[in-house]
């Protein structure tokens, strides 16, 4: 879920993450219009909408059980590390 900016409140699937730049791309959020030139004769040029990149700090993970945007905690079970919801304690996949 996007927490700030013009697309505040929108949710979507994460398409791409750039950890070094701390940016990510979410489906249907921060849409940008690109103009495509016609490649073949007789074909028309078109405008294509693609999702742009937003800052990682403006996004939160949605919990599957309580359906709220949450901070993520970690819990060790034996040798395995699991992500957990900070609000309800459920495991996040």
HELIX and SHEET records of a PDB file:
HELIX    1   1 UNK A   56  UNK A   58  5                                   3    
SHEET    1   A 3 UNK A  14  UNK A  18  0                                        
SHEET    2   A 3 UNK A  23  UNK A  26 -1                                        
SHEET    3   A 3 UNK A  53  UNK A  55 -1                                        
SHEET    1   B 2 UNK A  31  UNK A  36  0                                        
SHEET    2   B 2 UNK A  46  UNK A  51 -1                                        
SHEET    1   C 2 UNK A  61  UNK A  62  0                                        
SHEET    2   C 2 UNK A  69  UNK A  70 -1                                        
SHEET    1   D 3 UNK A  72  UNK A  77  0                                        
SHEET    2   D 3 UNK A  80  UNK A  85 -1                                        
SHEET    3   D 3 UNK A  91  UNK A  92 -1                                        
END                                                                             
